[in-house]
Amino acid sequence: MVVTCIVFLNFIIAEVSNSYQIIKDTVDVIIQQERAQLINESKLMLSARFGEKRLTTWKHIFPKYIISRQEED
Protein backbone atom coordinates (compact mmCIF):
# COMPACT_ATOMS: atom_id res chain seq x y z
CA MET A 1 0.00 0.00 0.00
CA VAL A 2 2.82 2.38 0.87
CA VAL A 3 4.62 1.73 -2.42
CA THR A 4 1.41 2.33 -4.36
CA CYS A 5 0.92 5.67 -2.61
CA ILE A 6 4.49 6.72 -3.34
CA VAL A 7 4.15 5.81 -7.03
CA PHE A 8 0.83 7.65 -7.26
CA LEU A 9 2.29 10.77 -5.62
CA ASN A 10 5.22 10.60 -8.02
CA PHE A 11 2.80 10.67 -10.99
CA ILE A 12 0.93 13.62 -9.49
CA ILE A 13 4.16 15.56 -8.96
CA ALA A 14 5.25 14.83 -12.54
CA GLU A 15 1.95 16.14 -13.93
CA VAL A 16 2.10 19.29 -11.82
CA SER A 17 5.70 19.91 -12.93
CA ASN A 18 4.71 19.45 -16.57
CA SER A 19 1.79 21.88 -16.25
CA TYR A 20 4.01 24.45 -14.54
CA GLN A 21 6.63 24.15 -17.29
CA ILE A 22 4.03 24.70 -20.02
CA ILE A 23 2.75 27.84 -18.29
CA LYS A 24 6.28 29.10 -17.66
CA ASP A 25 7.14 28.69 -21.35
CA THR A 26 4.08 30.55 -22.62
CA VAL A 27 3.84 33.39 -20.08
CA ASP A 28 6.39 35.61 -21.90
CA VAL A 29 4.51 35.29 -25.18
CA ILE A 30 1.22 36.15 -23.49
CA ILE A 31 2.76 39.20 -21.81
CA GLN A 32 4.12 40.49 -25.14
CA GLN A 33 0.74 39.97 -26.83
CA GLU A 34 -1.02 41.89 -24.06
CA ARG A 35 1.54 44.70 -24.28
CA ALA A 36 1.02 44.98 -28.04
CA GLN A 37 -2.77 45.07 -27.58
CA LEU A 38 -2.46 47.84 -24.98
CA ILE A 39 -0.23 49.90 -27.29
CA ASN A 40 -2.71 49.48 -30.12
CA GLU A 41 -5.65 50.38 -27.88
CA SER A 42 -3.96 53.55 -26.61
CA LYS A 43 -3.09 54.56 -30.17
CA LEU A 44 -6.72 54.13 -31.21
CA MET A 45 -7.93 56.13 -28.22
CA LEU A 46 -5.52 58.99 -28.90
CA SER A 47 -6.36 59.07 -32.61
CA ALA A 48 -10.06 59.25 -31.72
CA ARG A 49 -9.39 62.07 -29.26
CA PHE A 50 -6.90 64.18 -31.23
CA GLY A 51 -7.36 62.97 -34.81
CA GLU A 52 -5.21 60.84 -37.05
CA LYS A 53 -3.43 63.82 -38.63
CA ARG A 54 -2.19 65.13 -35.29
CA LEU A 55 -1.21 61.65 -34.17
CA THR A 56 1.19 61.26 -37.11
CA THR A 57 3.24 64.17 -35.78
CA TRP A 58 3.70 62.28 -32.48
CA LYS A 59 5.80 59.45 -33.91
CA HIS A 60 7.94 59.30 -30.79
CA ILE A 61 5.03 58.13 -28.62
CA PHE A 62 4.37 54.76 -30.21
CA PRO A 63 6.93 52.24 -31.46
CA LYS A 64 6.66 51.29 -35.10
CA TYR A 65 7.69 47.72 -34.33
CA ILE A 66 7.91 45.61 -31.20
CA ILE A 67 10.90 43.30 -31.34
CA SER A 68 10.95 40.35 -28.99
CA ARG A 69 14.01 38.17 -28.61
CA GLN A 70 14.06 34.82 -26.94
CA GLU A 71 17.00 33.81 -24.78
CA GLU A 72 18.51 30.41 -25.35
CA ASP A 73 18.88 28.16 -22.36
C-alpha positions as a printed Julia matrix, in Angstrom:
73×3 Matrix{Float64}:
   0.0    0.0     0.0
   2.82   2.38    0.87
   4.62   1.73   -2.42
   1.41   2.33   -4.36
   0.92   5.67   -2.61
   4.49   6.72   -3.34
   4.15   5.81   -7.03
   0.83   7.65   -7.26
   2.29  10.77   -5.62
   5.22  10.6    -8.02
   2.8   10.67  -10.99
   0.93  13.62   -9.49
   4.16  15.56   -8.96
   5.25  14.83  -12.54
   1.95  16.14  -13.93
   2.1   19.29  -11.82
   5.7   19.91  -12.93
   4.71  19.45  -16.57
   1.79  21.88  -16.25
   4.01  24.45  -14.54
   6.63  24.15  -17.29
   4.03  24.7   -20.02
   2.75  27.84  -18.29
   6.28  29.1   -17.66
   7.14  28.69  -21.35
   4.08  30.55  -22.62
   3.84  33.39  -20.08
   6.39  35.61  -21.9
   4.51  35.29  -25.18
   1.22  36.15  -23.49
   2.76  39.2   -21.81
   4.12  40.49  -25.14
   0.74  39.97  -26.83
  -1.02  41.89  -24.06
   1.54  44.7   -24.28
   1.02  44.98  -28.04
  -2.77  45.07  -27.58
  -2.46  47.84  -24.98
  -0.23  49.9   -27.29
  -2.71  49.48  -30.12
  -5.65  50.38  -27.88
  -3.96  53.55  -26.61
  -3.09  54.56  -30.17
  -6.72  54.13  -31.21
  -7.93  56.13  -28.22
  -5.52  58.99  -28.9
  -6.36  59.07  -32.61
 -10.06  59.25  -31.72
  -9.39  62.07  -29.26
  -6.9   64.18  -31.23
  -7.36  62.97  -34.81
  -5.21  60.84  -37.05
  -3.43  63.82  -38.63
  -2.19  65.13  -35.29
  -1.21  61.65  -34.17
   1.19  61.26  -37.11
   3.24  64.17  -35.78
   3.7   62.28  -32.48
   5.8   59.45  -33.91
   7.94  59.3   -30.79
   5.03  58.13  -28.62
   4.37  54.76  -30.21
   6.93  52.24  -31.46
   6.66  51.29  -35.1
   7.69  47.72  -34.33
   7.91  45.61  -31.2
  10.9   43.3   -31.34
  10.95  40.35  -28.99
  14.01  38.17  -28.61
  14.06  34.82  -26.94
  17.0   33.81  -24.78
  18.51  30.41  -25.35
  18.88  28.16  -22.36
